[in-house]
């Protein structure tokens, strides 16, 4: 993902997609954590993707696609087994 900013978080909130990553962590703070979320944001601050990392391994990943008006179009979700599902939002 080029032209994105990577930020780190402790958790997320919400049940609707896209998830909202919360409790931002500094890069130095993730060194002592077993579990955290790595979010990828565009220049406008929109969450494009995230991974949940557990002991350095990706356990869950979301990739979001948005319409020109900013509405979520779809989410590609990869689970811990590598199974991919696509959720259409519209």
N, C-alpha and C positions, 0 to 999 in steps of 0.2 A: 504494500500500500504506500505508494509514493505521495508526497505532498500532504501527509497527515501528521498530526501531533499525537504522541503516545503519552497517556497519563495512567496512573495507577490508583486503584480504589480498594477499599476494604469489603464493600458489599454492594448490593443494588436494592432498589425499591420498586414497587409496582408489580402488577400481574399482567398488564397489557404490554404489548410490544410497541416500540422498543423499550427495553428495560432502562431504568435510570440508575446509572452508577453513582454511588454515594460514598461519603467518608473518604475523600481523596487522601492519598498517601504520597509522600515524597519518595524519590527514587532510592534514597538511602534507607528508607523504612521497609522496603520490600525484601531487603537482604536477610532480615530476621523473621520473616513470615513464612508459614507453610502454605497458606492459601491467600490469594489476592486476585483481583481482576485487572486486566490490562486493556484499556480502551483506546480506540483509534478514532480521532476526531478530525473533521475537515477544518478549514480556516474559519468558518462561521461557528464552530463549536458543536456541530451536529455529530452525534455518535454514529460512525459508519460500521464499526465492528468491535467486538470484544472477545477476549478469551478468559476463562476462569483457569488459573494455574494452581495446581495442588502438587506440592513437592517438586516443582519445576516442570511438571507435565501438564499439557492442556487437557482438561477434563470436560470442558464445554466451550463451544464457540458459536457466536452469532455474527452474521453478516447482513447488514440492512441495505435495502434499495429504496430510494425515495423518489417521489414525483417532483416535477418542477416547482410545485406549490409547497413542497416540504412535507407532504403527507407520506406516511409509510406505504410503500407498495408491496414489499415482501421481506421475509426474513428467512435466511438459510441457517439452519441450526444443526450443528454437529455435536453428537453426544459423546460420552466417554468411550463408547465402543467404535467410534468412527462412523456411525450411522448418520446420514444426512437427510434431513427433511426440510421441505420448503413450505412456509406458511404464507399464503397470499392475503394481504390486508384489505384489498378492495374486491 
